[in-house]
């Protein structure tokens, strides 16, 4: 009677061998189509059983190919990982389809608050409120719920909670890091005075905060 030989415990699983034998670029495209956040080169290399350098090269070649071909989507390295994005020139078409007449954008108050956090981080709610000139508790809760900002410890002098932007913020903004934020100087010539205590030093965002003079909702 024949007996099966015991399996080699160190042998890679059959599925891993199958994945390693797939053409790399189509395999990358298939994986990137189903992710909901940027995937790192290390993770993709592990999943596809390939060297990281080989995966990194294939990703960059794919990105260049999409650009040369004039595709409506782009493959970008954002917030430490790779993900498909639609190209800016097709934003109107995408927005019309996704929103379908619904308002899904952040309010002006939330955008202002997010901008202050992005440029002054880590920053407390009281400092954000001082810069904006209104109470920002409501919009800070909204930004926290949407995953755009997060807690970043406490202020040593006061014990107030500090806030910073998240990797999700970088992803949504299409930035590799905070060093890619545009310079404030051309838009806020008095920005350096924000650190002072004088209300005159607080830059104006020149927005209508009607109904927002006491608190944001």
Residue, then its C-alpha position, 0 to 999 in steps of 0.5 A: x500500500x502506497x503512503x503519501x510523503x509528509x509535507x515539508x513544513x518549510x515549503x511555501x504554501x501553494x498559493x504563495x507559489x501561484x502568486x509569485x508566478x503571476x506577471x508583476x504589473x497586472x498583479x499590482x494593478x489588481x491589488x491596487x484596485x481593491x485597496x482603500x488606503x495607500x499600500x506601502x512597497x513593503x506590503x505589496x512586495x510581501x503579498x506578491x512574493x517579490x523583492x521590494x526593489x522590483x515592486x518599487x520599479x514596477x510601480x514607477x513604470x506603471x505610473x509613467x505608462x498611465x501618464x504617457x497613455x493619457x489615462x483618466x487615473x494616475x498611480x501616485x506615492x502619497x502618505x508613504x504608500x501607492x494608490x490610484x487617483x483620478x486626474x485633476x482634469x477629470x475632477x468635474x466628471x468624478x464629482x458629478x458622479x460621486x456627489x450626484x447633487x449632494x453636498x459632501x464637502x467640508x464646511x468653510x469653517x471646517x476647512x479653515x480649522x483644518x488649515x490652522x491645524x495643518x500649519x500650526x501643528x501640534x496645536x491646541x483647540x484654544x490656539x486654533x480658536x484664537x487664530x480663527x476668532x471663533x470657538x472651534x470645538x464643533x468643527x474639531x469634533x467633525x475633523x476628528x470623526x472624519x479622521x483628518x486630525x488626531x490627538x498628539x499629546x498634551x501641552x506641558x504648560x496647560x495640559x491642553x490636548x494637542x492636535x495634528x493632521x493624520x496620514x489620511x489628511x495627507x492621502x486626501x490632499x495628495x501629499x507625500x508629507x507636510x513639507x509639501x504644504x504650500x508656503x503661507x507667506x504669499x497668502x498671509x503676510x502677517x502669519x508670523x504675528x500669529x504667535x503673539x497675543x495681540x488680536x491684531x496679529x491674527x490673520x484674516x481668512x476673509x470669510x463670512x462666518x455668519x451664524x458662526x460668531x460664537x461657535x462652529x457647528 
